[in-house]
Amino acid sequence: MSESPAPVQPSVGIGVLHLFGKLGPVDDHSQLERGIKRAVKDAEHAGVQVVTVAVLGHKADIAFMALHADLWELRDFQTALRQAGLDIVDSYVSLTELSEYAAGLPEETKQARLYPQLPPEGKPAWCFYPMSKRRNPDQNWYELPFERRRELMYEHGATGRTFSGRVLQLITGSTGIDDYEWGVTLFCEHPDDLKEVVYTMRYDEASARYAEFGPFYAGMVAPIKAVLHRLA
């Protein structure tokens, strides 16, 4: 038996892997479903948090949000899904983090951002999108003084806090890891909460003037058995 590689993990926080898949025209969907269920079960047995989502729209059928400190565990989960026969059509890699503007946050809030427990109860409406800050000549976020950036982010955060209790938001960092700088995952009770929170926060200057958004994925969170049953 080959020797397992040493864990690869962030010094603070945990790894986050979003995988988007299509079931495809396989001959035996029951075999595919068994393989996917086994992959999820094995990952959870290894300590991976796995959130399963039935995706709406043509971009994917199913999504997995997997969280673990050791990136090898996330890779093993991805491999198991592929070996089960799932066609992985998109992905996003990021790490939980504390923003440089997070000084003064309560310790409980910091721990929830670095080591979240997902999915939240009673919030089955789900959305994911990546984003970055603009670097245009007249809209370069990184040329702003730190104090100005912090002021804009405080304003942005104040808007977000008006949705406290309605929306659980997890922002994960992906600079140097994936195509954008952050991944944003939202959990809500109602799908129109997703629409309202993103629409409202786009009016803050930090977003309206400086934010660039990637593709959006939306769907419903449910246990893997329920998701596969509805997809079948």
N, C-alpha and C positions, 0 to 999 in steps of 0.2 A: 504494500500500500504506500502511495506517495505521501511524503510529509506535507502537512498542511502549512500554508504560508503564514507568516506572522501577521497579526491583525494590523490593518491600516485604518487609523481613526483620527479624527480631529482632536487637537489638544483641549478644545472646549466645544461642547455641543455634540451633535450626532449627524450622520449622513441621511439624506433624503433622496429617494429615487422615485420619480413619476414615470410609469410605463403605460403606454396606450396601445391597445391591441385590437385586431380584428380576428373573428373566429374563422372566417374564410370558408371556401367550398370544400371542406374535408369530407371524406367518405363516411367517417364514423364520429359523429359529434359526441356520442356518449363516451368514447375513449378520450377525446379532447377534454371534455368536462372532468372526467376522473383525473386526468393528468394535472389540470389547473387546480382542482381541489387539493390534490396531494402536494403540489408546489406550495400552496398557501399554508397548508397544515404543517409541512416541514419547516417553512420559514418561521411561522409563529412558534413552533417548538424550539427553534434556535434563538428565540427572543426578539425576532423582527416584528415590529408593529406593521400590520398590513390593513390598509383601508381599501375596500373594493367598491367600484362605482360602475353603474350602468350608464354609459355615455350616450347622450342625445346627438343626433346629426351624423353626417357621413364620415367624419374624420376618424372615428374609432367606435368599436362596440363596447369595450370594457377598459377601465383604467384601474391601475394599482398605485397606491401611494405607500411606499415602504420606507420605514425608518429604523435605523440601527447605528450604533457607534462604529462597528467594524464594516468598512466598505466591501470586504470580501463576502460578508453575509448577504449584502444587497446584490452583489454580482452572482452569487449562487442562486438567489431567487430568480433573477433575470434568466439565468441559464436553464433553470427548471421549467419556467414558463415556455421558453423557446423549445425545449425538448418535448414538452407536452403537445406542441403543435401550434401554439399561439403565434400569429403573425404580428410582431411588434412593429408598429408603424410610426411611432414617435416616442420620445422620451425627454426627460429633463433631470439633470443632476444638480444638487445643491446641498448646502449644509445649514443647520440651524445656527443662528448667530444673534448677538446683541449689537444693535446699531451704535455707531459712534455718538449718536445723539441721545443714548439711553441712560446717561448719567442721572442718578437720582431716582430711578424707578425702584419700587419696592422689590425686595428679594424674591418674593413669591412670583411676581410678574416676570422677573429675569429667568427664574427656573422654568416657568411655563413656556417661555420662548425658546430656551435652550433644550429642554427635555419635555416636549409636549406629550400628552396622552390622548391619542386619537382612536376613533372618531368621537366627537362630543355627542352626548346623548340628546336626542330630540332635534337634531339639525341634519336632516337627510339631503337637503338641497346643497349641491357642491359645485364649485367652479375652480379652475386653475388657469393662470396666465403668467407668462414671464414679462419682465419689464426692465428698462434701463433708463438712465438719465441722459439727456441730450448733450451733445458736444458741438452743436452748431456754432459758427462764429459769433452770432448774436444771442445764442441761447446755450452757453456752456456752463453747465452746473458746476463743473470742477474748477472753474475760474472764479467762482464766488468765494468770498471770505467765509471761513468756518462759521463765524457768528451769524452771518446772513443765512447760510444753509440751515443752521440749527433753528433759527427763527421760523423759516419756512416749514421745516419738518414739524415743529411744535404746533403750528397752525394746522397742518395736515393731520397730525395725530389727534388734535382736539376735535376735528370733524369726525374722525373715525370713532372716537369714544362716544359720540352721540348714538352709535349703533350698538353699544355695549348690551349684552344679553340677547340681541337679535342675531348678531354675526360673530363667529369666531374666525379670526384671521391669523394665518401663520405666514410670515414673510421669511424666506430662507435665502441665503446668499449664494451666488453662483459666479461671481467675478473670477475669471481665470479657470472656471470649471465647465461652464456651458456658454451658449451664445449670448445670453443676456446677463444682467448683473444681479437680478433677484427673481425668485419665483414666488408667486402669491397664490395661496390656497385659501378658499373661503368655504365655510360651513354655515348654513342658515336653515331656519325652519321652513321658510317659504321661498320659492324661486324668485319672486319679485323682490325679496330682500337683497338677493344678489345684484339685481339690476339697479336697485335704488342706491346701494352703498357705493358701487363703482361710479354711477352717474354723479352722485353728490360729491364724491371726493375728487372728481376730475376738475371741479371748479376751483380748488385750491391752487395757488400759484405754483407750488412745488410740482403739481401734476399737470395743470393746464399749460404751463410754459416749458416745463423741463422733462416731462415723462414720455417715453416711447414704449408702446405695448406690443407684445407678440400675439400669437394665436390664442384664442380662448377655447377652453373645453368645459362643458357643463354636463351634469348628470345627477343621478340619485345614488346616495350611499346606502348599501345594504350588505348583509352577510353574503359570502361568496355563493352559497347554495341558492339563495333567493335571486341573486343577480343572474347566475347561469340559467336558472329555471325560466326567467322572463326572456332571456336572450334566445333560448331554445325554441 
